[in-house]
Amino acid sequence: MTTYETAAPATPDSAAIRSRTHTWEPQPASVPGLADMSGLEILRAALKGNLPAASMTSTLGFRLTEVGEGFAVFEGDPGDHLLNPMGTVHGGFLATLLDSALGSAVMTRLPAGTAYTTVQLGVHMVRPVLADTPTLRCEGTALHVGRTTATAEARITGTHDGKLYAHATTTCAVLRPA
């Protein structure tokens, strides 16, 4: 038999209570001409603000900063709203940042009407990220984009110290129009 403990309700302490609000622009149900845009064109339009950014970016506090043929760069801001029970930034933040750069790097090499989805993500975290760690930079590079699969690699480094915090690889399924 497994037993679980339930946490006692938190008592309000104005010095300890934090609030975080974010806003996002919903993805348009139908953007005229979107189906005729390559992955690179879509990401460039999002970077320029002509298309809404993915809502996940505002949820976790990161953003697309650069995009080109076969690469994508995101930057993210750790904070105490992302801490795990051990007091370090949750690995899910790093994994999401990596997955975004990896997938976007693949997307830059896809023709119009073609999509992708992550089918494998291998993440290696090599340095802890703390609440006060300054902005992190994640650079993703597409290694292979074929007819049915694609692979990419990415690295997260500190903008303040250049140190490696995490790296990852992915395999994506390429979803071509029927």
PyMOL commands that set and color helices and strands:
alter all, ss='L'
color gray80, all
select helices_A, chain A and resi 34-36+39-48+55-60+80-82+91-107
alter helices_A, ss='H'
color red, helices_A
select strands_A, chain A and resi 62-68+71-76+115-125+136-145+149-158+164-175
alter strands_A, ss='S'
color yellow, strands_A
deselect
rebuild
show_as cartoon
